[in-house]
Amino acid sequence: MQDIAVVILNWNGIHYLEQFLPSVVEHSSQHATVWVVDNGSTDDSISYLQQHWPQVKIHANKVNHGFAKGYNEGLKHIHADIYVLLNSDVEVTPNWISPVVEFMENEDMTACQPKIRDYHRKEWFEHAGATGGFIDKDGYVFCAGRIFDGFEKDEQQYDENKEVFWASGASLFVKAAAYHDVGGLDEDFFAHMEEIDLCWRLKNKGMKVGACGGSHVFHVGGGTLDKLNPFKTYLNFRNNLFILIKNYNSGSLITLFARRLLLDGVAAMRFLTEGKLSYTWAVLKAHFAFYAAVPKMMKKRKAIMNQTSNPNRSGWYKQSILKMYFFKGKRTFKELDPKNFLRS
């Protein structure tokens, strides 16, 4: 068995540590070392850990760096073959580690995730990853088991181990050497979609990302930022554009962003007609922030493209998921034609 570190990033989340750390320790300690990277908490998180969980290792960041930099700073001090980046609001299950690691070893996967189900509706898939992530021709992301706000019940329809385009940051297994080789999580993202960017950078170097159906965890979701929060909408729209400008290498960037400007404009107008002015403004602010960051992101793109070698596009959906979902009524992943997915 490889040296595995389960790493939980915590910020003022003592209530989640109290609720979920017992399951993590119980079902992980046989195979892994459990770490908590504290992101400048001002509650009693650290004293709670020291008093109740002496077997859990702690690294304390001095301030709240956000998700991406918080992990990057913490992982500088953690030495392992495989990191498991685990959200603090995740309940793990017995034998959740071994199937994922075995799949990674047997199929040469650099990153991987278990099935992620909803903690509050345990028979249903959860928003953050479900059973593996994909991306369409316009850069919109979706999952096997969850497309937009359409969730499927887990009836073992996606239990096969498979290669995907991205794996969820809620429970992300990643080889430590590869993580550091590509520079870790992009700290300009702050939070949300940074794991998709990481996976795409790995795939641009020819590496493989997977989803393991033989392991599952339960995720609360929105533990640090509720999915209905306009700031999350801002981050998701902005960061999705960051991902594309950095990593897209399948055609013209100008054509892609012309389509995205139109499609995001439609989304903003839809929010407006629904009376959600704060969400319309969030989309607009996301675009303004993206345009301001274009020079910086183009420098990152140049560095990534210079290192791109035999890119792995498995999991790329050649059609528009918006068109399939909203206009053709394809509400579940299994309704999508497998021929429209690229394979490595």
HELIX and SHEET records of a PDB file:
HELIX    1   1 ILE A   14  SER A   28  1                                  15    
HELIX    2   2 SER A   45  HIS A   52  1                                   8    
HELIX    3   3 GLY A   66  LEU A   75  1                                  10    
HELIX    4   4 SER A   98  GLU A  107  1                                  10    
HELIX    5   5 ALA A  176  ASP A  181  1                                   6    
HELIX    6   6 GLU A  187  PHE A  189  5                                   3    
HELIX    7   7 GLU A  194  ASN A  204  1                                  11    
HELIX    8   8 PRO A  230  ASN A  247  1                                  18    
HELIX    9   9 LEU A  253  THR A  273  1                                  21    
HELIX   10  10 LEU A  277  GLN A  307  1                                  31    
HELIX   11  11 ILE A  321  LEU A  322  1                                   2    
HELIX   12  12 LYS A  323  PHE A  327  3                                   5    
HELIX   13  13 PHE A  333  GLU A  335  5                                   3    
HELIX   14  14 PRO A  338  ASN A  340  5                                   3    
SHEET    1   A 8 LYS A  57  ASN A  61  0                                        
SHEET    2   A 8 THR A  33  ASN A  39  1                                        
SHEET    3   A 8 ILE A   4  ASN A  10  1                                        
SHEET    4   A 8 ILE A  82  LEU A  86  1                                        
SHEET    5   A 8 SER A 171  LYS A 175 -1                                        
SHEET    6   A 8 ALA A 111  ASP A 118 -1                                        
SHEET    7   A 8 VAL A 209  HIS A 219  1                                        
SHEET    8   A 8 VAL A  90  GLU A  91 -1                                        
SHEET    1   B 8 LYS A  57  ASN A  61  0                                        
SHEET    2   B 8 THR A  33  ASN A  39  1                                        
SHEET    3   B 8 ILE A   4  ASN A  10  1                                        
SHEET    4   B 8 ILE A  82  LEU A  86  1                                        
SHEET    5   B 8 SER A 171  LYS A 175 -1                                        
SHEET    6   B 8 ALA A 111  ASP A 118 -1                                        
SHEET    7   B 8 VAL A 209  HIS A 219  1                                        
SHEET    8   B 8 LYS A 162  VAL A 164 -1                                        
SHEET    1   C 3 VAL A 141  CYS A 143  0                                        
SHEET    2   C 3 GLY A 133  ASP A 136 -1                                        
SHEET    3   C 3 TRP A 316  TYR A 317  1                                        
SHEET    1   D 2 ARG A 146  ILE A 147  0                                        
SHEET    2   D 2 GLY A 150  PHE A 151 -1                                        
END                                                                             
